[in-house]
Amino acid sequence: MSADPELSRLIADVIDAGLLMPGSREMVVAQRVASDGQRSLSIEDRRVWESGVLPILAQPIDIQIAVRALVRRSHRLPRRAVA
C-alpha cells in the first residue's frame, strides 16, 4: 500500500507543529496513514482518523498554531482583577 505524498507532508507538518499529542492514538493513526496510506487502516483506526485526525488536517495549520500559542499564553497569565 502506498501513501499519498502530499497527505504525508501535511501530516508531517501537523506533527511538527505539535497539533497531535505525542503517543496518542491519533498520532499513531496519522503516522500509519503517512507511511502506508489510508487503505492500511482497520475499521477502528478509520474511526480515529475520521473523528480525531481529519478535523485537524481540514483546518489551516497557521491558524491552529496561532490559536494554540494564544491558549498556552493565556494559561500563564494571571487573572485580571475585575473592577
C-alpha positions as CSV (number, residue, x, y, z in Angstrom):
1,M,0.0,0.0,0.0
2,S,1.3,3.4,-0.8
3,A,0.8,6.7,0.9
4,D,-0.2,10.0,-0.9
5,P,3.0,12.1,-0.8
6,E,1.0,15.4,-0.4
7,L,-1.0,14.0,2.5
8,S,2.2,12.6,4.1
9,R,3.7,16.1,4.0
10,L,0.6,17.6,5.5
11,I,0.6,15.0,8.3
12,A,4.3,15.7,8.9
13,D,3.6,19.4,9.2
14,V,0.8,18.8,11.7
15,I,3.0,16.6,13.8
16,D,5.9,19.0,13.6
17,A,3.6,21.8,14.7
18,G,2.6,19.8,17.8
19,L,-1.1,19.7,16.8
20,L,-1.3,16.0,17.6
21,M,-0.5,14.8,21.1
22,P,2.7,12.6,21.2
23,G,1.8,9.0,21.8
24,S,-1.9,9.5,21.2
25,R,-4.0,7.1,19.2
26,E,-4.5,10.0,16.7
27,M,-0.7,10.4,16.3
28,V,-0.3,6.6,15.7
29,V,-3.0,6.5,13.1
30,A,-1.8,9.7,11.4
31,Q,1.7,8.2,11.2
32,R,0.3,5.0,9.7
33,V,-1.5,6.9,7.0
34,A,1.6,9.0,6.3
35,S,3.7,5.8,5.8
36,D,1.2,3.2,4.5
37,G,-1.8,5.1,3.2
38,Q,-5.5,5.2,4.3
39,R,-6.1,1.7,3.0
40,S,-3.9,0.3,5.7
41,L,-6.4,1.4,8.4
42,S,-8.6,-1.0,10.3
43,I,-12.2,-0.1,10.9
44,E,-11.4,1.3,14.4
45,D,-8.4,3.2,13.0
46,R,-10.6,4.7,10.4
47,R,-12.9,6.0,13.1
48,V,-10.0,7.6,14.8
49,W,-8.8,9.0,11.5
50,E,-12.2,10.5,10.7
51,S,-13.0,11.8,14.1
52,G,-9.6,12.8,15.5
53,V,-7.2,13.5,12.7
54,L,-9.2,14.7,9.7
55,P,-10.7,17.7,11.6
56,I,-7.2,18.9,12.4
57,L,-6.0,18.4,8.8
58,A,-9.0,20.3,7.5
59,Q,-8.1,23.5,9.3
60,P,-5.4,25.9,8.1
61,I,-2.2,24.9,10.1
62,D,-1.0,28.5,10.6
63,I,-4.3,29.4,12.3
64,Q,-4.2,26.4,14.5
65,I,-0.6,27.2,15.6
66,A,-1.6,30.8,16.4
67,V,-4.6,29.6,18.5
68,R,-2.5,27.0,20.3
69,A,0.1,29.7,21.2
70,L,-2.6,32.0,22.5
71,V,-4.1,29.3,24.6
72,R,-0.7,28.4,26.1
73,R,0.0,32.0,26.9
74,S,-3.4,32.6,28.4
75,H,-2.7,29.8,30.9
76,R,0.5,31.5,32.1
77,L,-1.0,35.0,32.6
78,P,-2.5,35.9,36.0
79,R,-6.2,36.6,36.0
80,R,-7.3,40.2,35.6
81,A,-8.9,41.8,38.6
82,V,-12.5,42.7,37.8
83,A,-13.3,46.3,38.7
